Amino acid sequence: MTPATRIVVAEDESLIRIDLVDMLTEIGYDVVGTAGDGLTAVRLVSQLAPEVAILDIKMPQLDGLTAAEQISADGQTAIVMLTAFNQPEMVERATHAGVMSFLVKPVNPGDLRPAIELARARFAEKMSLTAELGELADQLKARKTIERAKGILQKQYGLDEQASFQWLRKAAMDRRMAMTEVAEVVIREASETDS
């Protein structure tokens, strides 16, 4: 059996907060913390590392959108925004703040699971794309390093492109190093020679 999704609920109206916690618990979620203001919500999310934070848009000390921005910056928690408002500019700002899903007050118990699971799915997709983007950036950087080293070998030793690539690959295999590591050595030695 998989563990229940851990949730922090932030709502300044205590009756609504209690109702939300009861509804969430009843459908199998684990409410690990509650807050009556945005500042406490940010602190709780940082300390408890829940999978989901449900934030009211209007809260004292720190509004829900600002809290969402701060929580999103850590990149560990999916955010569901709780609101009684349906303003296009608020939805746009919430989207830029990292909000993955919305719940409209008064909350219908049947809307909770879809909103939470949508937020979790969108968050997982975002994390996957971010990781993939990082891998692609690393690959591009490695490719540029190898190309630069090939250019140095071509210039210094009169090798053609194929021969310089073969030299890097053989040097990497002989030394049990990655080609990028060999390329970095070639670049470093060339810059030391130039200076």
Disulfide bonds with the S-S distance in Angstrom:
none
